[in-house]
Amino acid sequence: MTGPVERATAAYQAAYGEAPARIAYAPGRVNLIGEHTDYNDGFVLPCAIDRGTAVAIGDAADAMVSVTSADYSEADRFDPNAPFEAAPGWRTHVRSIAAVFRVRGLAIGGAKIAIAGDVPQGAGLSSSASLGVALAAAFDREQRLDPTALALIAQAAENDFVGCACGNMDQLIAAHGQAGAALLIDCRSLATRPVSLPEDMAVLIVHSGITRGLVDSAYNERRSACEAVAAHLGVAALRDIDLAILEAAKTALDPVAYRRARHVVTENARTLVMANAMPASDWAKIGRLMADSQASMRDDFEITTPEIDALVARLAAATSGLGGARMTGGGFGGCVVALARRDRIAPLQAAALDHFSAVGRTPGLIHACRPSAGLKVIGA
């Protein structure tokens, strides 16, 4: 099967009868640890994966944007200079990127576009951020914007037009991913630090079979709870407090909001410890940190499901002390990520198949990978 770049190129040629001027490709991501910390100005530790979205683009003779999707065999056409109007499905994501360019005074003009991707949707692997960053890079014909600026445009599109109050992690890792390394991202300063994965360390991504949608889930409610606690404590974000400060305020807080904040505060601390444990192959610490993260997501943030908890437990046991597992992504479904010594990947894959047999689900994505590079533009 050909990859997104080849399929986007073929779709462009089929739709417009010519080759594209350039192609922008941005990967999906898996977050190793640091869940729901990004919009709290905290720390995250994702890596780019070897699946992504390609956007082939060329100039149009008129001022309209024409788009075709190789994955859906669908098309769209809109005026990028007109006020934003939502459209069904993937079309809104394309229109939202164009809208951010427009409101920021960044003219994009007419364009012909073809899109292809292989990031599973609703899996917590950031298919929408992959699309958004690739689109932003494609629209930036003169390459005026650096990768961070492109990432922030993609985030603004989600926040201001799609209606998802996501943080900036997904877009930043799509823009800045590095082969062989995760990226410790400070979501306040946007500073990044590569965290190398030893050669004998591998990532396994297992789709639970439960799809989820951020806008339609309780994601935005949890963000509001976190912001309310920060406001009560007089800080800009939960990044600015430690557990002792939160505990001192416990009796004055709504019990649910307190638990939401406790997850964020402890998850921030776990993420910083993990960034040191991974390069050292400290398997015991890695396993413990991932287990604690899972428990916090289950009990304090309440974003897991019993079926996902069971999958995580089965995978964690299969590491035999040489790794760990946790749910990754916004929650309520999606993927589980395992980080383990390479020789444990086959037993982990077998454990995943055993889980799906036990719950009566057809296995979906069970994918072993190493961290991949981020955004690239071909033909610029």
C-alpha positions as CSV (number, residue, x, y, z in Angstrom):
1,M,0.0,0.0,0.0
2,T,1.4,3.4,-0.9
3,G,1.8,6.1,1.7
4,P,-0.1,9.4,2.2
5,V,2.4,11.4,0.0
6,E,2.0,9.1,-2.9
7,R,-1.8,8.9,-2.6
8,A,-2.2,12.7,-2.2
9,T,0.0,13.2,-5.3
10,A,-2.1,10.7,-7.3
11,A,-5.4,12.2,-6.1
12,Y,-4.2,15.7,-7.1
13,Q,-3.2,14.5,-10.5
14,A,-6.5,12.7,-11.0
15,A,-8.6,15.7,-9.8
16,Y,-6.7,18.5,-11.6
17,G,-4.8,16.9,-14.4
18,E,-1.4,18.1,-13.4
19,A,1.3,17.6,-10.7
20,P,1.1,19.5,-7.4
21,A,3.5,22.4,-6.8
22,R,4.4,21.1,-3.4
23,I,3.4,18.6,-0.7
24,A,3.3,19.1,3.0
25,Y,3.4,16.1,5.3
26,A,2.8,16.1,9.1
27,P,2.7,13.0,11.3
28,G,0.3,11.9,14.0
29,R,1.6,11.4,17.5
30,V,1.4,9.2,20.5
31,N,1.7,10.8,23.9
32,L,3.9,8.7,26.1
33,I,2.9,10.6,29.3
34,G,1.5,13.9,30.2
35,E,-2.2,13.7,29.6
36,H,-4.4,16.8,29.8
37,T,-1.5,18.9,31.0
38,D,-0.9,20.9,27.8
39,Y,-3.8,23.3,28.2
40,N,-2.7,23.7,31.9
41,D,0.6,25.2,30.7
42,G,2.3,22.0,31.8
43,F,4.7,19.4,30.4
44,V,4.0,16.6,27.9
45,L,6.2,13.9,26.4
46,P,4.9,12.8,23.0
47,C,6.6,11.4,19.9
48,A,5.7,11.6,16.3
49,I,4.7,8.3,14.7
50,D,5.2,6.8,11.3
51,R,1.6,7.7,10.1
52,G,0.5,11.1,9.0
53,T,-1.3,13.3,6.6
54,A,-0.1,14.7,3.2
55,V,-1.5,17.8,1.6
56,A,-0.7,18.3,-2.1
57,I,-1.3,21.9,-3.3
58,G,-1.0,24.0,-6.3
59,D,-2.2,27.5,-7.5
60,A,-5.7,27.9,-8.8
61,A,-6.7,30.2,-11.7
62,D,-9.4,31.8,-9.5
63,A,-9.6,32.9,-5.9
64,M,-11.4,29.8,-4.7
65,V,-10.0,26.8,-2.7
66,S,-10.9,23.4,-4.2
67,V,-10.2,20.3,-2.1
68,T,-10.4,16.6,-2.7
69,S,-10.0,13.9,-0.1
70,A,-8.4,10.6,-1.3
71,D,-9.6,8.9,1.9
72,Y,-13.3,9.8,1.5
73,S,-13.6,10.3,-2.3
74,E,-15.3,13.6,-1.4
75,A,-14.6,17.2,-2.4
76,D,-15.2,20.8,-1.2
77,R,-14.9,24.3,-2.7
78,F,-15.0,27.5,-0.8
79,D,-13.9,31.2,-0.8
80,P,-11.0,31.6,1.7
81,N,-11.6,35.3,1.9
82,A,-15.2,35.0,3.0
83,P,-16.4,34.6,6.6
84,F,-16.0,31.0,7.9
85,E,-18.8,28.6,7.3
86,A,-18.7,25.1,8.8
87,A,-19.1,22.1,6.5
88,P,-19.6,18.4,7.2
89,G,-16.7,16.2,8.4
90,W,-13.2,16.8,7.3
91,R,-14.2,19.9,5.3
92,T,-14.5,22.0,8.4
93,H,-10.9,21.3,9.4
94,V,-9.7,22.6,6.0
95,R,-11.9,25.7,6.1
96,S,-10.8,26.4,9.7
97,I,-7.1,26.6,8.7
98,A,-8.0,29.0,5.9
99,A,-10.1,31.1,8.3
100,V,-7.1,31.5,10.7
101,F,-4.9,32.7,7.8
102,R,-7.7,35.2,6.8
103,V,-8.3,36.7,10.3
104,R,-4.5,37.1,10.8
105,G,-4.1,38.9,7.5
106,L,-2.2,36.1,5.9
107,A,-3.5,35.9,2.3
108,I,-3.6,32.4,0.8
109,G,-5.3,33.1,-2.5
110,G,-6.9,30.4,-4.7
111,A,-5.6,26.9,-4.4
112,K,-6.1,23.3,-5.5
113,I,-5.6,20.7,-2.8
114,A,-5.6,16.9,-2.4
115,I,-5.4,15.3,1.0
116,A,-4.5,11.7,2.0
117,G,-3.7,10.3,5.4
118,D,-3.3,7.0,7.4
119,V,-3.7,8.1,11.0
120,P,-6.7,6.3,12.4
121,Q,-9.4,8.8,13.3
122,G,-10.9,8.9,16.8
123,A,-8.0,6.9,18.1
124,G,-6.2,9.5,20.1
125,L,-3.3,9.7,17.7
126,S,-4.1,13.3,16.6
127,S,-5.3,12.8,13.0
128,S,-6.8,16.3,13.1
129,A,-3.6,18.0,14.3
130,S,-1.7,16.1,11.6
131,L,-4.1,17.5,9.0
132,G,-4.1,21.0,10.5
133,V,-0.3,21.3,10.5
134,A,0.1,19.9,7.0
135,L,-2.6,22.3,5.7
136,A,-1.0,25.3,7.5
137,A,2.4,24.5,5.9
138,A,0.7,24.0,2.5
139,F,-1.1,27.3,2.6
140,D,2.2,29.0,3.7
141,R,3.4,29.0,0.1
142,E,6.2,31.5,0.7
143,Q,7.4,29.7,3.8
144,R,7.0,32.9,5.9
145,L,6.2,30.9,9.1
146,D,8.3,28.7,11.3
147,P,7.1,25.3,12.5
148,T,6.0,26.7,15.8
149,A,3.9,29.4,14.1
150,L,2.3,26.7,11.9
151,A,1.5,24.6,14.9
152,L,-0.2,27.5,16.7
153,I,-2.3,28.3,13.6
154,A,-3.5,24.7,13.6
155,Q,-4.3,24.9,17.3
156,A,-6.2,28.2,16.7
157,A,-8.2,26.6,14.0
158,E,-9.4,23.9,16.5
159,N,-10.1,26.3,19.3
160,D,-11.7,29.2,17.4
161,F,-13.5,27.5,14.5
162,V,-13.8,23.7,15.0
163,G,-14.9,24.2,18.6
164,C,-12.4,22.0,20.4
165,A,-10.6,23.6,23.4
166,C,-7.4,21.5,22.8
167,G,-4.0,22.5,24.0
168,N,-0.9,22.9,21.8
169,M,0.8,19.5,22.2
170,D,-0.6,17.7,19.2
171,Q,0.3,20.4,16.8
172,L,3.8,21.1,18.3
173,I,4.9,17.5,18.1
174,A,3.5,17.2,14.5
175,A,5.7,20.3,13.6
176,H,8.8,19.4,15.6
177,G,9.0,15.6,15.9
178,Q,12.4,14.0,15.7
179,A,13.3,10.5,14.6
180,G,14.4,8.3,17.4
181,A,13.3,10.7,20.2
182,A,10.3,11.8,22.1
183,L,10.0,15.6,22.8
184,L,9.6,17.1,26.2
185,I,7.5,20.1,25.5
186,D,6.9,23.0,27.9
187,C,3.5,24.1,26.9
188,R,3.9,27.5,28.4
189,S,7.2,28.6,26.9
190,L,6.9,26.2,23.9
191,A,10.5,25.1,24.6
192,T,11.2,21.6,23.5
193,R,13.9,19.1,24.5
194,P,14.6,15.8,22.6
195,V,14.4,12.8,24.9
196,S,16.2,9.9,23.1
197,L,14.8,6.4,23.1
198,P,17.5,3.8,23.5
199,E,17.8,1.5,20.5
200,D,16.3,-1.4,22.5
201,M,13.2,0.6,23.4
202,A,10.1,0.4,21.3
203,V,6.6,1.9,21.3
204,L,3.5,-0.3,20.8
205,I,0.2,1.4,19.9
206,V,-3.0,-0.6,20.4
207,H,-6.4,0.8,19.3
208,S,-8.9,-0.2,21.9
209,G,-11.7,-0.4,19.3
210,I,-13.6,2.4,21.1
211,T,-13.7,5.6,19.1
212,R,-14.1,9.0,20.6
213,G,-14.5,12.6,19.6
214,L,-13.0,15.4,21.6
215,V,-15.7,17.9,20.8
216,D,-18.5,15.5,21.7
217,S,-16.9,14.2,24.9
218,A,-16.5,15.7,28.3
219,Y,-13.0,17.1,27.4
220,N,-14.1,20.7,27.5
221,E,-15.8,20.2,30.9
222,R,-12.5,19.0,32.3
223,R,-10.6,21.9,30.9
224,S,-13.2,24.3,32.6
225,A,-12.7,22.5,35.9
226,C,-9.0,22.9,35.8
227,E,-9.2,26.6,34.9
228,A,-11.7,27.1,37.7
229,V,-9.3,25.7,40.3
230,A,-6.4,27.8,38.9
231,A,-8.6,30.9,39.2
232,H,-9.6,30.0,42.8
233,L,-5.9,29.7,43.7
234,G,-5.0,32.9,42.0
235,V,-2.6,31.4,39.5
236,A,-2.5,31.5,35.7
237,A,-2.6,27.7,35.3
238,L,-2.3,24.5,37.3
239,R,1.3,24.4,36.1
240,D,2.0,27.0,38.8
241,I,1.1,24.9,41.9
242,D,2.4,21.8,43.5
243,L,0.5,19.1,45.4
244,A,1.0,20.7,48.8
245,I,-0.7,23.9,47.6
246,L,-3.6,22.0,46.2
247,E,-4.0,19.9,49.3
248,A,-4.1,23.0,51.5
249,A,-7.0,24.3,49.4
250,K,-8.8,21.0,49.2
251,T,-11.7,21.8,51.6
252,A,-12.5,25.0,49.7
253,L,-12.7,23.3,46.4
254,D,-15.5,21.3,44.7
255,P,-14.5,17.6,45.2
256,V,-14.7,16.8,41.5
257,A,-12.7,19.9,40.5
258,Y,-10.1,19.0,43.2
259,R,-9.6,15.5,41.7
260,R,-9.3,16.9,38.2
261,A,-6.6,19.3,39.4
262,R,-4.8,16.6,41.4
263,H,-4.4,14.6,38.2
264,V,-2.9,17.5,36.4
265,V,-0.4,18.4,39.2
266,T,0.8,14.8,39.7
267,E,0.9,14.1,35.9
268,N,3.2,17.1,35.4
269,A,5.6,15.7,38.0
270,R,5.4,12.2,36.4
271,T,6.2,13.6,33.0
272,L,9.4,15.3,34.2
273,V,10.6,12.2,35.9
274,M,9.8,10.1,32.8
275,A,12.0,12.3,30.7
276,N,15.0,11.2,32.7
277,A,13.9,7.6,33.2
278,M,13.6,6.8,29.4
279,P,17.1,7.5,28.2
280,A,18.5,5.6,31.2
281,S,16.2,2.5,30.4
282,D,15.0,2.6,34.0
283,W,12.3,0.0,33.3
284,A,11.0,-0.2,36.9
285,K,10.5,3.5,37.0
286,I,9.0,3.7,33.5
287,G,6.5,1.0,34.5
288,R,5.6,2.6,37.8
289,L,5.1,6.1,36.2
290,M,2.8,4.7,33.5
291,A,0.8,2.7,36.0
292,D,0.4,5.8,38.2
293,S,-0.7,7.9,35.2
294,Q,-3.3,5.3,34.3
295,A,-4.7,5.2,37.8
296,S,-4.8,9.0,37.9
297,M,-6.7,9.2,34.6
298,R,-9.1,6.5,35.9
299,D,-9.8,7.8,39.4
300,D,-9.1,11.5,39.3
301,F,-9.7,12.6,35.8
302,E,-12.2,9.9,35.0
303,I,-11.5,9.6,31.3
304,T,-10.8,5.8,30.9
305,T,-13.3,3.0,30.5
306,P,-13.4,-0.4,32.2
307,E,-12.5,-2.1,28.9
308,I,-9.5,0.2,28.3
309,D,-8.4,-0.4,32.0
310,A,-8.5,-4.1,31.3
311,L,-6.4,-3.7,28.1
312,V,-3.8,-1.6,30.0
313,A,-3.6,-4.2,32.8
314,R,-3.1,-7.0,30.3
315,L,-0.4,-5.2,28.4
316,A,1.4,-4.0,31.6
317,A,1.6,-7.6,32.8
318,A,3.0,-8.7,29.5
319,T,6.0,-6.3,29.8
320,S,7.3,-8.6,32.6
321,G,8.8,-5.6,34.4
322,L,10.5,-4.3,31.2
323,G,8.1,-1.4,30.4
324,G,4.7,-0.1,31.1
325,A,1.3,0.8,29.5
326,R,-1.3,3.5,29.8
327,M,-4.2,5.0,27.8
328,T,-3.1,7.8,25.6
329,G,-5.0,10.7,24.1
330,G,-8.0,12.8,25.3
331,G,-9.8,9.8,26.8
332,F,-13.1,7.9,26.6
333,G,-11.6,5.6,24.0
334,G,-8.9,5.6,21.5
335,C,-5.5,4.0,22.0
336,V,-3.3,2.4,24.6
337,V,0.5,3.0,24.4
338,A,3.1,0.6,25.7
339,L,6.7,1.5,26.1
340,A,8.9,-1.6,26.5
341,R,12.1,-3.3,25.7
342,R,12.1,-4.4,22.1
343,D,12.1,-8.2,23.0
344,R,8.8,-7.7,24.8
345,I,6.9,-6.4,21.8
346,A,5.9,-9.8,20.5
347,P,4.5,-10.9,23.9
348,L,2.7,-7.5,24.1
349,Q,1.1,-8.0,20.7
350,A,0.0,-11.5,21.7
351,A,-1.5,-10.0,24.9
352,A,-3.4,-7.5,22.9
353,L,-4.9,-10.2,20.7
354,D,-5.9,-12.2,23.8
355,H,-7.7,-9.1,25.1
356,F,-9.7,-8.6,22.0
357,S,-10.6,-12.3,22.0
358,A,-11.8,-12.0,25.6
359,V,-14.0,-8.9,25.0
360,G,-15.3,-10.1,21.6
361,R,-13.8,-7.3,19.5
362,T,-12.1,-7.6,16.1
363,P,-8.5,-6.5,16.6
364,G,-7.7,-3.1,15.0
365,L,-4.5,-1.2,15.0
366,I,-1.7,-3.1,16.8
367,H,1.4,-1.1,15.7
368,A,5.0,-1.2,16.8
369,C,7.1,1.8,15.9
370,R,10.0,4.1,16.7
371,P,9.6,7.9,17.0
372,S,9.5,9.6,13.6
373,A,10.4,13.0,12.2
374,G,7.9,15.9,12.1
375,L,6.7,18.2,9.4
376,K,8.3,18.1,6.0
377,V,7.6,20.1,2.8
378,I,8.4,18.4,-0.5
379,G,9.0,20.5,-3.6
380,A,9.4,23.9,-1.8
